[in-house]
């Protein structure tokens, strides 16, 4: 399971890309000539930004876009996935806000958690959108809504809710979509559970237990496994190193994506200690796999940098410390949700990393071979990093200035910034119909 599948990827050979993690496909069998010609005759020409489904299926042509989740707004902006990143429209992801609030205020326990989210991770604001993906046919957006403790599917044509799944506990968080686009995994952060849902119907197909406060999810090996990173309690002020024991059980849980049975548990505390970094926190934050999945790069709480983990040997192999902003307070209780740096992505070739230096107000491109950083691109509380549709840029969300910014992987320089809604966080590649426009009402 944990062995490298593509020995050439480390030498810079290109590999296919998904939103955050790329996978190397298995060798395909050759088709007989007659069958190949028949398929060729039935397929229309496609491009990187448009997908033409089989007309016999009656599906609309799709275009590649980016969803930008405006957490405090309760909206998601739809922008072009590369080039100018022009805004194409906006979606209201809380059309049922009045109904949900009525339910919450009628339930004292739900209300306590709702207000706790507002005054904790929400920094005084309600958290209405954490993560989002499009369905395979491009007709709906699936969104996790932390303050409403649920996942909903929003019809992109009407803006109406198609289905709703209340998670266990009182808060939903990060999601991940399977490589085939058919399933979505969502962290239920107060119940230490990951739910896996059918992305079209919203029905649960399975779930599994995690450490305290499950956070990011990643499908690996073409969808065979799910990795979940549990970060513990990041909303308390017990941030001094000697109080670290109060933060809970932090670990990576790897499960079989079909049976949801635990395959492996990785406690980075042991690996950090063996590497000689007992000073670093073991709460694994955003991660990025190499294209062949042989190495995992990850950020941890309170650290201005990241680490490299060799999957096969189960060891941390390198650490990179990035510059501190002299204007950043050294009072760890002032850092949002314990994250000094939060957000990272990898170029499609696997040769560059993009790092969001959240509390230090910059982003930078790092050469993966040398771990040398490029120019520090000034950014206001960058909270996420992903890859543009054409693979040329890193796209970060600037939650402090309500915009997304593209940084060229080759030059390390900013190319464009686009205004979006209030407090953008997650940014994901998605697909919508080529003739899509915003629903008539935003609620």
The 8 nearest C-alpha neighbors of each residue, nearest first, counted from 0:
[[1, 2, 220, 3, 311, 224, 223, 262],
 [2, 0, 311, 310, 3, 293, 292, 312],
 [1, 3, 311, 0, 4, 293, 310, 292],
 [2, 4, 293, 5, 291, 292, 1, 6],
 [3, 5, 291, 2, 6, 23, 293, 292],
 [6, 4, 291, 7, 8, 3, 23, 9],
 [5, 7, 8, 4, 9, 3, 291, 10],
 [8, 6, 5, 9, 10, 12, 11, 291],
 [7, 9, 12, 10, 11, 6, 5, 291],
 [10, 8, 11, 7, 6, 12, 349, 291],
 [11, 9, 8, 7, 12, 6, 350, 13],
 [10, 12, 9, 8, 348, 13, 350, 349],
 [13, 11, 8, 10, 7, 348, 14, 9],
 [12, 14, 348, 11, 8, 347, 15, 349],
 [13, 15, 348, 290, 23, 347, 16, 12],
 [14, 16, 21, 22, 23, 347, 13, 17],
 [17, 15, 21, 347, 14, 20, 22, 18],
 [16, 18, 21, 20, 19, 15, 22, 178],
 [19, 17, 428, 20, 427, 386, 16, 385],
 [18, 20, 17, 385, 344, 287, 21, 386],
 [21, 19, 17, 288, 18, 287, 16, 22],
 [20, 22, 16, 290, 17, 15, 19, 23],
 [23, 21, 290, 15, 291, 24, 221, 16],
 [22, 24, 291, 14, 15, 25, 290, 21],
 [25, 23, 22, 26, 221, 15, 27, 14],
 [24, 26, 27, 23, 4, 221, 28, 22],
 [25, 27, 24, 28, 23, 29, 5, 4],
 [28, 26, 25, 29, 24, 30, 23, 31],
 [27, 29, 30, 26, 25, 31, 35, 24],
 [28, 30, 27, 31, 32, 35, 26, 34],
 [29, 31, 35, 32, 34, 28, 33, 27],
 [30, 32, 34, 33, 35, 29, 36, 28],
 [31, 33, 35, 34, 36, 30, 37, 29],
 [34, 32, 36, 35, 31, 37, 30, 38],
 [35, 33, 37, 31, 36, 32, 38, 30],
 [34, 36, 32, 38, 37, 33, 30, 39],
 [37, 35, 39, 33, 38, 34, 40, 32],
 [36, 38, 34, 40, 35, 39, 33, 41],
 [39, 37, 35, 41, 40, 36, 34, 42],
 [38, 40, 36, 42, 41, 37, 35, 43],
 [39, 41, 37, 38, 42, 36, 43, 35],
 [42, 40, 38, 39, 37, 43, 53, 36],
 [43, 41, 39, 40, 38, 44, 53, 51],
 [44, 42, 45, 41, 51, 40, 39, 53],
 [45, 43, 42, 46, 51, 50, 49, 39],
 [44, 46, 50, 49, 51, 43, 47, 48],
 [47, 45, 49, 48, 50, 44, 51, 62],
 [46, 48, 49, 45, 389, 63, 50, 388],
 [47, 49, 63, 62, 46, 50, 388, 64],
 [50, 48, 62, 46, 61, 47, 45, 63],
 [49, 51, 61, 45, 60, 62, 52, 46],
 [50, 52, 60, 45, 61, 49, 53, 43],
 [53, 51, 54, 60, 58, 50, 59, 56],
 [52, 54, 55, 56, 51, 58, 57, 42],
 [55, 53, 57, 56, 52, 58, 51, 59],
 [56, 54, 53, 57, 58, 52, 41, 59],
 [55, 57, 54, 58, 53, 52, 59, 136],
 [56, 58, 54, 55, 59, 53, 52, 60],
 [59, 57, 56, 52, 54, 60, 136, 53],
 [58, 60, 432, 61, 57, 52, 51, 433],
 [61, 59, 51, 432, 50, 433, 52, 58],
 [62, 60, 432, 50, 433, 431, 49, 430],
 [63, 61, 49, 433, 48, 430, 431, 432],
 [62, 64, 430, 48, 429, 49, 80, 431],
 [65, 63, 80, 79, 429, 430, 78, 428],
 [66, 64, 428, 80, 78, 429, 427, 77],
 [65, 67, 77, 427, 426, 76, 75, 429],
 [68, 66, 426, 76, 75, 425, 69, 65],
 [67, 69, 75, 423, 425, 70, 424, 128],
 [70, 68, 423, 420, 422, 74, 421, 72],
 [69, 71, 128, 127, 126, 72, 422, 73],
 [70, 72, 126, 421, 73, 422, 69, 125],
 [73, 71, 421, 74, 69, 70, 420, 127],
 [72, 74, 127, 92, 70, 71, 128, 93],
 [75, 73, 91, 72, 69, 92, 90, 68],
 [74, 76, 68, 90, 67, 69, 89, 66],
 [75, 77, 89, 67, 66, 88, 78, 90],
 [76, 78, 66, 88, 87, 65, 89, 86],
 [79, 77, 86, 87, 65, 85, 84, 64],
 [78, 80, 84, 64, 85, 81, 65, 86],
 [79, 81, 64, 388, 65, 387, 84, 78],
 [82, 80, 84, 387, 388, 79, 389, 83],
 [83, 81, 84, 80, 79, 85, 389, 387],
 [82, 84, 85, 81, 415, 79, 417, 80],
 [85, 83, 79, 81, 78, 82, 80, 86],
 [84, 86, 83, 79, 78, 87, 417, 82],
 [85, 87, 78, 88, 77, 79, 84, 76],
 [88, 86, 78, 77, 85, 79, 436, 89],
 [87, 89, 437, 77, 86, 76, 436, 90],
 [88, 90, 76, 437, 75, 77, 74, 91],
 [91, 89, 75, 74, 92, 437, 76, 441],
 [92, 90, 74, 441, 93, 94, 73, 75],
 [91, 93, 74, 73, 94, 90, 153, 75],
 [92, 94, 96, 95, 91, 73, 127, 74],
 [95, 93, 96, 442, 92, 91, 159, 441],
 [96, 94, 93, 98, 97, 99, 160, 92],
 [95, 97, 93, 99, 98, 94, 100, 101],
 [98, 96, 100, 99, 95, 101, 94, 102],
 [99, 97, 101, 95, 96, 100, 102, 103],
 [98, 100, 102, 96, 101, 97, 95, 103],
 [99, 101, 103, 97, 102, 98, 104, 96],
 [100, 102, 98, 104, 99, 103, 97, 105],
 [103, 101, 99, 105, 100, 104, 98, 106],
 [104, 102, 100, 110, 106, 109, 105, 101],
 [103, 105, 101, 106, 110, 102, 100, 107],
 [104, 106, 102, 103, 101, 107, 110, 109],
 [105, 107, 103, 109, 104, 108, 110, 102],
 [108, 106, 110, 109, 111, 105, 104, 103],
 [109, 107, 111, 110, 106, 112, 103, 113],
 [110, 108, 112, 106, 103, 111, 107, 113],
 [109, 111, 113, 107, 103, 108, 112, 104],
 [110, 112, 108, 114, 109, 113, 115, 107],
 [111, 113, 115, 109, 110, 114, 116, 169],
 [114, 112, 110, 116, 115, 111, 146, 109],
 [113, 115, 117, 111, 116, 112, 110, 118],
 [114, 116, 112, 118, 113, 117, 119, 111],
 [117, 115, 119, 113, 114, 118, 120, 121],
 [116, 118, 121, 125, 124, 114, 123, 115],
 [117, 119, 123, 115, 122, 116, 121, 114],
 [120, 118, 116, 121, 122, 117, 115, 234],
 [121, 119, 122, 116, 336, 234, 117, 118],
 [122, 120, 117, 124, 123, 119, 125, 116],
 [123, 121, 118, 120, 124, 119, 117, 335],
 [122, 124, 118, 117, 121, 125, 119, 120],
 [125, 123, 121, 117, 122, 71, 126, 118],
 [124, 126, 117, 121, 71, 127, 146, 116],
 [127, 125, 146, 70, 71, 145, 121, 128],
 [126, 128, 73, 144, 70, 146, 71, 145],
 [129, 127, 70, 144, 73, 143, 68, 126],
 [128, 130, 143, 144, 172, 70, 425, 173],
 [129, 131, 143, 142, 173, 425, 174, 128],
 [130, 132, 142, 141, 143, 140, 427, 133],
 [133, 131, 141, 140, 429, 134, 427, 142],
 [134, 132, 140, 429, 139, 137, 141, 430],
 [133, 135, 137, 136, 139, 140, 198, 138],
 [136, 134, 137, 180, 133, 181, 430, 138],
 [137, 135, 134, 138, 58, 139, 59, 61],
 [136, 138, 431, 430, 134, 135, 133, 139],
 [139, 137, 155, 136, 154, 134, 431, 156],
 [140, 138, 154, 155, 153, 134, 133, 137],
 [139, 141, 133, 153, 152, 132, 142, 134],
 [140, 142, 152, 132, 131, 151, 133, 153],
 [143, 141, 131, 151, 150, 130, 144, 140],
 [142, 144, 150, 130, 129, 128, 149, 171],
 [143, 145, 128, 127, 147, 149, 146, 129],
 [146, 144, 171, 170, 148, 147, 126, 172],
 [147, 145, 126, 148, 113, 144, 127, 125],
 [146, 148, 145, 144, 149, 99, 170, 127],
 [149, 147, 170, 171, 145, 169, 146, 166],
 [150, 148, 165, 166, 164, 147, 144, 171],
 [149, 151, 143, 164, 142, 163, 144, 165],
 [152, 150, 163, 142, 141, 162, 164, 153],
 [151, 153, 141, 161, 162, 140, 160, 139],
 [154, 152, 160, 140, 139, 159, 158, 161],
 [153, 155, 139, 158, 159, 156, 157, 160],
 [156, 154, 139, 158, 138, 157, 153, 140],
 [155, 157, 154, 438, 158, 138, 437, 435],
 [158, 156, 438, 159, 154, 155, 439, 440],
 [159, 157, 154, 438, 155, 153, 156, 160],
 [158, 160, 154, 157, 153, 161, 94, 155],
 [159, 161, 153, 152, 162, 154, 151, 158],
 [162, 160, 152, 153, 154, 159, 163, 151],
 [163, 161, 152, 160, 151, 201, 164, 200],
 [162, 164, 151, 150, 165, 152, 201, 149],
 [163, 165, 150, 149, 166, 151, 201, 162],
 [166, 164, 149, 148, 150, 163, 167, 147],
 [167, 165, 149, 148, 187, 164, 168, 171],
 [168, 166, 190, 187, 165, 169, 192, 148],
 [167, 169, 190, 189, 170, 166, 187, 148],
 [168, 170, 148, 189, 112, 167, 109, 171],
 [171, 169, 148, 145, 188, 187, 189, 146],
 [172, 170, 145, 187, 148, 149, 186, 143],
 [171, 173, 186, 145, 129, 187, 143, 188],
 [174, 172, 215, 214, 130, 186, 185, 129],
 [173, 175, 185, 184, 130, 216, 186, 172],
 [176, 174, 184, 216, 183, 217, 177, 185],
 [175, 177, 183, 182, 180, 184, 178, 174],
 [176, 178, 180, 182, 179, 222, 218, 183],
 [179, 177, 180, 222, 221, 176, 218, 17],
 [180, 178, 177, 181, 182, 222, 176, 135],
 [181, 179, 177, 178, 135, 176, 182, 134],
 [182, 180, 198, 179, 197, 177, 135, 183],
 [183, 181, 197, 198, 177, 196, 176, 180],
 [182, 184, 176, 196, 175, 195, 198, 177],
 [185, 183, 195, 175, 174, 194, 196, 176],
 [186, 184, 174, 194, 193, 173, 195, 187],
 [185, 187, 193, 172, 213, 188, 173, 171],
 [188, 186, 171, 192, 190, 170, 193, 189],
 [187, 189, 212, 213, 191, 186, 190, 170],
 [190, 188, 168, 191, 187, 169, 170, 212],
 [189, 191, 168, 192, 188, 187, 167, 212],
 [192, 190, 209, 211, 188, 212, 189, 213],
 [193, 191, 208, 187, 190, 209, 207, 186],
 [192, 194, 186, 206, 185, 207, 187, 184],
 [193, 195, 206, 185, 184, 205, 196, 192],
 [196, 194, 184, 205, 183, 206, 204, 203],
 [197, 195, 203, 183, 202, 204, 182, 201],
 [196, 198, 182, 201, 202, 199, 200, 181],
 [197, 199, 182, 181, 201, 196, 183, 200],
 [200, 198, 197, 201, 134, 181, 182, 152],
 [199, 201, 202, 197, 198, 162, 196, 161],
 [202, 200, 197, 196, 198, 199, 162, 164],
 [203, 201, 197, 196, 200, 204, 164, 198],
 [202, 204, 196, 205, 195, 197, 201, 194],
 [205, 203, 196, 195, 202, 197, 206, 194],
 [204, 206, 195, 203, 194, 259, 207, 196],
 [207, 205, 194, 193, 195, 259, 192, 208],
 [206, 208, 193, 192, 259, 209, 194, 205],
 [207, 209, 192, 191, 193, 206, 210, 252],
 [210, 208, 191, 192, 252, 213, 211, 207],
 [209, 211, 229, 248, 249, 250, 191, 213],
 [210, 212, 231, 248, 191, 229, 247, 213],
 [211, 213, 188, 231, 229, 191, 230, 189],
 [214, 212, 229, 188, 186, 228, 191, 211],
 [213, 215, 229, 228, 173, 186, 212, 230],
 [214, 216, 173, 228, 227, 285, 174, 217],
 [217, 215, 227, 175, 226, 174, 228, 214],
 [218, 216, 226, 225, 175, 219, 227, 215],
 [217, 219, 225, 222, 224, 177, 226, 216],
 [220, 218, 224, 222, 221, 223, 225, 217],
 [221, 219, 223, 222, 224, 22, 218, 292],
 [220, 222, 219, 223, 178, 22, 218, 24],
 [221, 223, 218, 219, 220, 224, 177, 178],
 [222, 224, 220, 256, 221, 219, 255, 225],
 [223, 225, 255, 256, 219, 254, 222, 218],
 [226, 224, 218, 254, 217, 253, 256, 219],
 [225, 227, 253, 217, 216, 252, 218, 224],
 [228, 226, 216, 252, 251, 215, 229, 253],
 [227, 229, 251, 215, 214, 213, 283, 250],
 [230, 228, 213, 210, 249, 212, 214, 250],
 [231, 229, 282, 249, 212, 283, 213, 228],
 [232, 230, 211, 247, 212, 246, 249, 248],
 [231, 233, 246, 234, 247, 235, 212, 230],
 [232, 234, 336, 337, 235, 231, 246, 230],
 [235, 233, 336, 232, 119, 120, 236, 337],
 [236, 234, 237, 233, 232, 238, 332, 119],
 [235, 237, 238, 332, 234, 239, 233, 331],
 [238, 236, 235, 242, 239, 245, 243, 332],
 [237, 239, 236, 332, 240, 331, 242, 243],
 [238, 240, 242, 241, 237, 243, 331, 236],
 [241, 239, 243, 242, 238, 278, 280, 237],
 [240, 242, 239, 243, 244, 238, 237, 245],
 [243, 241, 240, 244, 239, 245, 237, 238],
 [242, 244, 240, 245, 241, 246, 238, 239],
 [243, 245, 242, 246, 247, 241, 240, 248],
 [246, 244, 243, 247, 242, 237, 232, 231],
 [247, 245, 232, 231, 244, 243, 248, 233],
 [246, 248, 231, 245, 211, 232, 249, 244],
 [249, 247, 211, 210, 231, 250, 246, 229],
 [250, 248, 229, 230, 231, 210, 282, 211],
 [249, 251, 266, 229, 265, 210, 228, 252],
 [250, 252, 228, 265, 227, 264, 229, 266],
 [251, 253, 264, 227, 226, 209, 263, 250],
 [252, 254, 226, 263, 262, 225, 261, 264],
 [255, 253, 261, 262, 260, 259, 225, 224],
 [254, 256, 224, 259, 260, 257, 258, 223],
 [257, 255, 224, 259, 223, 225, 258, 254],
 [258, 256, 255, 259, 223, 224, 205, 260],
 [257, 259, 260, 255, 256, 205, 254, 261],
 [260, 258, 255, 256, 254, 257, 207, 206],
 [259, 261, 254, 258, 255, 262, 207, 256],
 [260, 262, 254, 263, 253, 259, 255, 252],
 [263, 261, 254, 253, 260, 255, 264, 252],
 [262, 264, 253, 261, 252, 265, 254, 251],
 [263, 265, 252, 251, 253, 266, 250, 262],
 [266, 264, 251, 250, 267, 263, 252, 253],
 [265, 267, 250, 268, 269, 251, 264, 270],
 [266, 268, 270, 269, 281, 271, 265, 250],
 [269, 267, 271, 281, 266, 270, 272, 280],
 [268, 270, 272, 267, 271, 266, 273, 274],
 [271, 269, 267, 273, 272, 268, 314, 274],
 [272, 270, 274, 276, 268, 273, 269, 267],
 [271, 273, 277, 275, 269, 274, 276, 270],
 [274, 272, 270, 275, 271, 269, 276, 315],
 [275, 273, 271, 272, 276, 270, 315, 316],
 [274, 276, 272, 273, 277, 271, 278, 270],
 [277, 275, 278, 271, 272, 274, 279, 273],
 [276, 278, 272, 279, 275, 271, 268, 280],
 [277, 279, 276, 280, 240, 275, 272, 271],
 [280, 278, 277, 276, 281, 302, 271, 299],
 [279, 281, 300, 282, 299, 278, 301, 268],
 [280, 282, 268, 267, 283, 299, 279, 249],
 [283, 281, 230, 299, 249, 300, 280, 284],
 [284, 282, 299, 298, 230, 281, 228, 297],
 [283, 285, 298, 299, 282, 286, 297, 230],
 [286, 284, 342, 298, 297, 343, 341, 215],
 [287, 285, 297, 296, 343, 284, 298, 288],
 [286, 288, 296, 344, 295, 345, 20, 297],
 [289, 287, 295, 292, 294, 20, 296, 290],
 [288, 290, 292, 291, 294, 349, 293, 295],
 [291, 289, 21, 292, 22, 349, 14, 288],
 [290, 292, 5, 289, 293, 4, 3, 23],
 [293, 291, 289, 288, 290, 294, 3, 295],
 [292, 294, 3, 291, 310, 309, 289, 2],
 [295, 293, 309, 292, 310, 308, 289, 288],
 [294, 296, 288, 308, 287, 307, 297, 289],
 [295, 297, 307, 287, 286, 306, 308, 288],
 [298, 296, 286, 306, 305, 285, 283, 295],
 [297, 299, 305, 284, 285, 283, 306, 286],
 [300, 298, 283, 282, 284, 302, 280, 281],
 [299, 301, 338, 337, 302, 282, 280, 339],
 [300, 302, 339, 338, 337, 299, 303, 280],
 [303, 301, 304, 300, 339, 299, 340, 279],
 [304, 302, 321, 340, 339, 320, 323, 301],
 [303, 305, 320, 321, 319, 302, 298, 340],
 [304, 306, 298, 319, 297, 318, 320, 296],
 [305, 307, 318, 297, 296, 317, 319, 298],
 [308, 306, 296, 317, 316, 315, 295, 318],
 [307, 309, 315, 295, 294, 314, 316, 310],
 [310, 308, 294, 314, 313, 312, 311, 315],
 [309, 311, 313, 293, 294, 312, 1, 308],
 [310, 312, 2, 1, 313, 309, 293, 3],
 [311, 313, 314, 310, 309, 308, 315, 1],
 [314, 312, 310, 311, 309, 308, 315, 270],
 [315, 313, 309, 312, 308, 316, 270, 310],
 [314, 316, 308, 307, 309, 317, 270, 274],
 [315, 317, 307, 308, 314, 309, 318, 274],
 [318, 316, 307, 306, 315, 319, 308, 274],
 [317, 319, 306, 305, 307, 320, 316, 304],
 [320, 318, 304, 305, 306, 321, 370, 317],
 [321, 319, 304, 303, 318, 305, 322, 302],
 [320, 322, 304, 303, 319, 323, 372, 305],
 [323, 321, 324, 320, 303, 304, 359, 375],
 [324, 322, 325, 359, 321, 303, 327, 326],
 [323, 325, 359, 326, 327, 322, 360, 358],
 [326, 324, 327, 323, 328, 359, 322, 329],
 [327, 325, 324, 328, 359, 323, 329, 360],
 [328, 326, 324, 325, 359, 329, 358, 323],
 [327, 329, 330, 326, 333, 331, 325, 334],
 [328, 330, 331, 327, 333, 334, 332, 326],
 [331, 329, 328, 332, 333, 334, 327, 238],
 [330, 332, 333, 334, 329, 238, 301, 337],
 [331, 333, 236, 330, 334, 238, 337, 237],
 [334, 332, 331, 330, 335, 328, 329, 337],
 [335, 333, 337, 331, 332, 338, 339, 336],
 [334, 336, 337, 338, 333, 120, 339, 358],
 [335, 337, 233, 234, 338, 120, 334, 119],
 [338, 336, 300, 334, 335, 233, 301, 339],
 [339, 337, 300, 340, 336, 301, 341, 335],
 [338, 340, 301, 358, 302, 303, 357, 334],
 [341, 339, 356, 357, 338, 303, 355, 358],
 [342, 340, 382, 357, 338, 355, 285, 383],
 [343, 341, 383, 355, 384, 285, 382, 354],
 [344, 342, 354, 384, 353, 355, 285, 286],
 [343, 345, 385, 353, 384, 287, 352, 19],
 [346, 344, 352, 351, 349, 353, 287, 347],
 [345, 347, 349, 351, 348, 350, 352, 390],
 [346, 348, 349, 16, 390, 345, 14, 15],
 [349, 347, 13, 346, 350, 14, 11, 12],
 [348, 350, 346, 347, 289, 351, 345, 290],
 [349, 351, 367, 348, 366, 346, 11, 368],
 [352, 350, 366, 367, 346, 365, 345, 349],
 [353, 351, 345, 365, 364, 344, 367, 346],
 [352, 354, 364, 344, 343, 363, 345, 365],
 [355, 353, 343, 363, 362, 342, 356, 364],
 [354, 356, 362, 342, 357, 381, 341, 340],
 [357, 355, 340, 361, 359, 362, 360, 358],
 [356, 358, 380, 340, 381, 359, 360, 355],
 [357, 359, 339, 360, 380, 356, 340, 334],
 [358, 360, 324, 356, 357, 361, 327, 323],
 [361, 359, 378, 379, 380, 358, 357, 356],
 [362, 360, 377, 378, 356, 376, 359, 375],
 [363, 361, 355, 376, 356, 354, 375, 378],
 [362, 364, 375, 354, 353, 373, 376, 374],
 [363, 365, 353, 373, 411, 352, 372, 354],
 [366, 364, 372, 352, 371, 351, 370, 373],
 [367, 365, 351, 370, 371, 368, 369, 350],
 [366, 368, 370, 351, 350, 369, 365, 352],
 [369, 367, 366, 370, 350, 371, 351, 365],
 [368, 370, 371, 367, 366, 365, 372, 350],
 [371, 369, 366, 367, 365, 368, 372, 319],
 [370, 372, 369, 366, 365, 373, 367, 368],
 [373, 371, 365, 364, 370, 366, 363, 374],
 [372, 374, 364, 411, 363, 365, 375, 371],
 [375, 373, 376, 411, 363, 372, 412, 364],
 [374, 376, 363, 362, 361, 377, 373, 372],
 [377, 375, 362, 361, 363, 374, 378, 413],
 [376, 378, 361, 360, 375, 362, 379, 363],
 [379, 377, 361, 360, 381, 380, 397, 376],
 [378, 380, 399, 360, 397, 381, 400, 398],
 [379, 381, 357, 399, 360, 398, 397, 358],
 [382, 380, 397, 357, 396, 355, 379, 398],
 [381, 383, 341, 424, 396, 342, 357, 380],
 [384, 382, 342, 395, 396, 425, 424, 381],
 [385, 383, 395, 342, 343, 394, 344, 355],
 [384, 386, 344, 394, 393, 19, 395, 426],
 [387, 385, 393, 394, 390, 392, 18, 388],
 [386, 388, 390, 392, 81, 389, 80, 393],
 [387, 389, 80, 390, 81, 386, 428, 63],
 [388, 390, 387, 391, 81, 47, 80, 392],
 [391, 389, 387, 388, 392, 386, 347, 346],
 [392, 390, 389, 408, 407, 387, 393, 386],
 [393, 391, 407, 408, 406, 387, 390, 405],
 [392, 394, 386, 406, 405, 385, 387, 353],
 [393, 395, 405, 385, 384, 404, 386, 392],
 [396, 394, 384, 404, 383, 403, 381, 397],
 [395, 397, 403, 381, 383, 424, 382, 423],
 [398, 396, 381, 379, 402, 399, 380, 400],
 [397, 399, 422, 423, 401, 380, 400, 381],
 [398, 400, 379, 380, 397, 401, 422, 381],
 [399, 401, 397, 398, 379, 402, 422, 380],
 [402, 400, 398, 422, 419, 421, 397, 420],
 [401, 403, 418, 419, 417, 397, 400, 396],
 [402, 404, 396, 417, 416, 395, 397, 418],
 [403, 405, 416, 395, 394, 415, 417, 396],
 [404, 406, 394, 415, 393, 414, 413, 392],
 [407, 405, 413, 393, 392, 412, 414, 411],
 [406, 408, 392, 411, 409, 412, 410, 391],
 [407, 409, 392, 411, 410, 391, 406, 393],
 [410, 408, 407, 411, 391, 412, 392, 351],
 [411, 409, 412, 407, 408, 373, 406, 364],
 [410, 412, 407, 408, 364, 373, 409, 406],
 [413, 411, 410, 406, 407, 414, 376, 374],
 [412, 414, 406, 405, 415, 407, 376, 411],
 [413, 415, 405, 406, 412, 407, 416, 404],
 [416, 414, 405, 404, 413, 417, 83, 406],
 [415, 417, 404, 403, 402, 405, 418, 414],
 [416, 418, 402, 403, 404, 419, 415, 84],
 [419, 417, 402, 401, 403, 416, 420, 400],
 [418, 420, 402, 401, 417, 76, 421, 403],
 [421, 419, 69, 401, 423, 422, 72, 418],
 [420, 422, 72, 69, 401, 71, 423, 70],
 [421, 423, 398, 69, 401, 70, 71, 424],
 [424, 422, 69, 398, 68, 396, 70, 421],
 [423, 425, 382, 396, 68, 383, 398, 422],
 [424, 426, 68, 130, 383, 67, 129, 427],
 [427, 425, 67, 66, 68, 424, 65, 385],
 [428, 426, 66, 65, 429, 18, 425, 132],
 [427, 429, 65, 18, 64, 66, 80, 388],
 [428, 430, 64, 133, 65, 63, 132, 427],
 [431, 429, 63, 137, 62, 64, 61, 133],
 [430, 432, 137, 61, 62, 433, 435, 138],
 [433, 431, 61, 435, 434, 60, 62, 59],
 [432, 434, 61, 62, 435, 60, 431, 49],
 [433, 435, 432, 436, 431, 61, 60, 62],
 [436, 434, 432, 433, 431, 437, 156, 155],
 [437, 435, 88, 438, 434, 87, 156, 89],
 [436, 438, 88, 89, 439, 90, 435, 156],
 [437, 439, 157, 158, 440, 156, 436, 155],
 [440, 438, 437, 441, 157, 158, 436, 156],
 [441, 439, 438, 442, 158, 437, 157, 91],
 [440, 442, 91, 90, 439, 438, 94, 158],
 [441, 440, 94, 91, 93, 95, 158, 96]]
